[in-house]
């Protein structure tokens, strides 16, 4: 399977929003094969809790502006690992330290990367 056009459209909006808040090390993975509930993971990092929250808020705001509300939101108050679930797209916004610890890219290394137009 491959990610749907809708998931790729949401990914482009989210990646642009993350970039606007100086998110670092953006990686997109096509998880449509092993996961029945999502097509794409977007993983980005922030340098501190404040930036992580700002990145997550910007992504959420831009996707809402484009007609997509989050189904779930976790971790925003802590600012260490924010998970935003938009159905086809799941966004992980990590503090640098937590991203290295959880290593989602390694966990999902069998999933193909999706190029980001940044």
C-alpha positions, -999 to +999 in steps of 0.1 A: +000+000+000+010+036-003-002+068+014-033+084+000-033+117-018-052+132+011-026+120+036+002+136+014-018+168+012-021+169+050+016+161+053+026+191+031+005+215+052+019+201+084+055+201+072+052+237+061+037+247+094+065+229+113+091+246+092+075+280+099+083+274+136+119+262+129+112+226+136+143+205+130+150+171+115+117+166+098+111+130+086+079+116+070+073+079+068+047+060+048+032+037+075+002+027+054+015-009+050+018-020+086-008+003+102-045+002+095-053+035+112-028+060+095-010+065+063+018+089+072+039+098+103+055+132+104+083+133+130+099+167+139+120+181+168+121+212+188+150+224+210+129+230+242+094+226+256+082+260+245+093+254+209+077+219+209+044+234+220+047+262+194+054+238+166+024+215+176+001+245+179+011+259+144+006+225+128-028+221+145-039+256+135-029+253+099-046+219+095-078+232+111-077+262+087-076+237+059-106+218+073-090+190+092-095+188+130-074+165+152-090+133+163-067+131+193-040+153+210-016+140+236+013+156+255+008+192+247+009+205+282+043+187+289+060+199+257+082+168+255+064+146+230+032+160+214+012+135+193-014+150+170-037+124+153-054+137+121-066+103+110-045+097+078-016+117+093-001+113+127+023+140+138+050+135+165+066+167+178+095+157+200+119+175+223+154+167+209+163+145+239+130+125+238+133+119+201+167+103+205+154+082+234+122+069+216+139+066+182+107+063+161+126+064+129+145+032+140+113+015+152+096+022+118+128+018+097+111-007+074+086+020+062+096+041+032+105+077+038+085+104+020+105+133+006+096+167+020+096+197-002+115+220+022 
